[in-house]
Amino acid sequence: MFFKQLASKEASLSYFFGCGTLGKSIAVDVVAGDEQWFIDEAAKAQVKITHVIDTHVHADHYTGGRKLAEMVGAPYCLHENAANFVKFPYHKLHDGDLIDVGNVIVKVLHTPGHTLDSLCLLVTDKRRGDEPWFLLTGDTLFVGSIGRPDLAGREKEMAGMLFDSLHSKILTLPSELEIFPGHQAGSACGAGISGKPSSTLGFEKRFNAGLQIQDRDAFIEHLTSVIPPRPAEMDRIVAANIAA
């Protein structure tokens, strides 16, 4: 298995990984302008990009996912819930879907809360073992922080969804699991995000303040008490990312 993390604009983190042996790969959370980097990396690794996935419809940056998918002839993927507001056809992902990337298996986890269509990607390298190795957490869980719940305008309801997603889908996973988020320090998508671009679930359970709160109402109060300013040009960015 090969794995690459790309730090991009707006403190975003994109991912490119897959199976070099069988020549398959996935691009995740591509930022507009970075499309050629993925094509060049695929050429270096001698792999085909079989899926391009956004973990949700982004509000802080223009996606390059749709353009990259067109350039390489791969499906552009979002969670099925995005069909309620995007204005173009796409490949719908569902909770529990398994994506075959050669010796790499990716399981889709629907984790609403930051947005209704948010998802995480649980990755297993079959050449290393049957247990999952790492989780791409998108904007659901950051290093040192948790995704903001207010972008849909229903922050308390969405914060409750985030609590449910974290406790039913993520915190039940092994503590040694590595996590790779969609942003690092400097992003407007969460308060107090660390500059470190990865962590382990066990470390976050111990030191991420939001994950230490076991009461749902207390978690909602914690998450909605300090909300960063909305991303610059958010409405224009979202409109572009959902446009036909």
N, C-alpha and C positions, 0 to 999 in steps of 0.2 A: 504494500500500500504506500502511496505517496500522499503528502498533505502539505498544503501551502496556505498561509494566512497573508492577506494583503491589507495593509493599513491605507485607508483612502481618505477622501474628503469628508468634512463634517465629523471627524473622529470615528468614521465607520470602519468596520472590519469585514472583509469579504473572504470567501474560502473557495479553494479549488483542491479537490482530492479524488482519489479513485484507485483503480487497479491497473498497474502498469503491465502486469502479466497478460491480462485479457483485453487491455486497451480500451477501458471504459472510465469515464470521469464525470463529475458533477461540479457545476459552478453555483455558488450560493451568495445571494445578496450583492450582486454586481452593481457597482456605482457607474453612472453614465460617464463615459470618457475612458473607462478602464477595460472596455471590451477587447481591445487588441492584446492586452496583457494576457488574458485568458487564452486567446488563440495561440499566442506565442508559446505559452507554457504547455499547452496541449501538444504543440508540435515538438517541443523539446522532449516531452515524456512519451511521444509517439502513441497518444491516446485520442479517442474520439470523445467529445463532450456529448453525453447522451441525455442529460437533463440540465436545465437552468431553473433554479428555484429562488424565489423570494420568500423569506420567512413571514412576510406580511406586506401589505401595501404601505410603502414608506411615506412619511410626512416630512422628513428632514433633508432628503436628498432625492435627486432624480435617479430613477432606476436605469441601469444599463442592461437589465436582464432580458427584456423583450428584444432589444436590438441584437444582443449576443445570440439569443436563441435563433433569430432570423438568419444571422450571419453563418451559423454552423449547422442549421437545419435540425435543431433539437427542439423538443417541446418546452414551452415556458410554463412553469408550474406555480400555482398558488393554492392555498386551501380552498375548499369548495365554498366556504362562506363568502369569499371575495366576489362571487357571482352576483351578490346582492347589490354591488355598487360599481364594479368595473364594467367598462363598456366595450369589451373585446372578448373574443373566445380565447380560452386557455386550457391547459391540462389541469383538471381538478384533482387535488390531493385530498385524501380522507384520513381521519384518525385511524391509526393502525396499519396503513398501507406500508408495504415493503417494496423498496426499490432495489433492484438487482444491479450492482455495479461490478460485475465480475466476482472477485473474491471479497468484495465489500458489500455489506447489506445495510441499507438505510431504512430505519423505521420512522414513520411520520407520527408525531405526537401533537394533537391539537391542543393549544394552550392559550385560550382566549383570556383577555384582561388588558394587555397593552392596546390591542385592537381585537376585534371580533374574529379576525381571520389569522391571528398569530399562531405559528407552529414552531416546534423544535424538531431537530433531526438527530435521532439516536443511531450511532454508527458502530458497526461491528466489523472487524477484520477477521474473516474466517481462517486466515493463515496463522493468526495469533491465538485464536480460541473462539469459543461460542458465546462468551460474555461480551457485552458492549464495552467499547473502549472510551468513547467520548460522546459528548452531546453538544451540538450547535444550538445555542439557546436564543438566538435572535435578539429581540428586545424584551423577552420575558424575564430573563435573569441575567444580571451583569456581575462582574467581579466587584464585590463590595456594595452592590445596590440592586434594585429591582425596577423593572420598566414602569414608566409613568402611566397612570390609568385615565387621564383626563382628555385625551385627544378626541374621543367620540362625544365629549360633552356630558358624560354621565359618570363622573369620577368615582363616586361611592359604589355604584353598581359594578363598574368595571374593576375596581379594587377588590371587591368580593370575588369576582371571577378569577382574578389573579391569584388570590389566596387558594381558591379551589384548584386551579391549574397546578400551582406549585405543590400543594399537599397531596394531590391525587396522581399527578403524572411525573413529577421531578424528584421530590424528596423521598420517594419510595425506591429510587434507584441506588446502586451501590455507592458508598462514600468515596471510593477510590476513582470513580468516574471523573474524567477530565471534562471541563466545560470551556467552551469557546463562544463568547458573546458577539452580538452584532455591533457593539460600540465599546470604546474605551474613553478615558477622561477627555472632557471637552465637548462631549455630545449633550444635546438638549433632551435626550430621550429618557433620562433618569437623573436623580439627584445623588451626588456624591460617588459617581462611578470612578473606579480605580484606573490608574494609568497602566496597570499590568493587564496584558491582553488575554490571559487565561488563568484558570484556577482549577481546583478540584471541588467536587460537591461537598466532600467532608470539610474542607477548609471554610467554604461558604456557610455551611451549617453552624460552624463554631463562631465565625466572625462577622457574617453579614447580618446586620441588625434586624432587617425585615424577616429573615428566616428564623430568627430566635423567638418570634412572636407566634404563639400557638393559638391564641384566641382570635377568631375571625373578625369580630368588631374592633378589637384593639389594633389588628393589622390594617383594617380599613382606615382607622383614624391616623395611624402612623404614616401610611402611604399618601394620604391626601393632605397631611398637615404642611408638607414642604414640597411644592410642585414647581419645577423650573419654568421660566418664561417659555411660551410657545415657540417652536422653531421659526426662524425667519422665513417669510414667504411660504408658510405652510400651506395655505389654501391653494396657491398657484402650483406648488409641487404636487400636492395630492391630485389636483385636477389633471395635471400632465400624466401622472402615473396611472390614472384610471381611464384616460381618454382612449377613444377608438383609434 
